[in-house]
Amino acid sequence: MGKLQRAIQYLSGEFLSEGGSASFKDERIQANMILMACNRGIYFECPVVSSAGERFGPIVDTVLARIRSHMLETAGFQMRSAQPTDPQADSGA
């Protein structure tokens, strides 16, 4: 949590613990509203950053697809080589 958010939280908690009345003329409420407006301004000025899943998801999908493909090819080879041979087919009968 940033320092600005801590200040907002502190002022709000202090106001509530003292049982202040909800009046917009109260200086603490005005100060809190100013801090909240600054916080919103900072928040909306920040660039949107894509999540790690959005950035690395396609790479992970590609790697997993290659692994799956390799495993299927390997399993197919093992299945073909492990099939029992028919002795009658080999003798030409």
Order of alpha helices (4+ residues) and beta strands (2+ residues): alpha-alpha-alpha-alpha
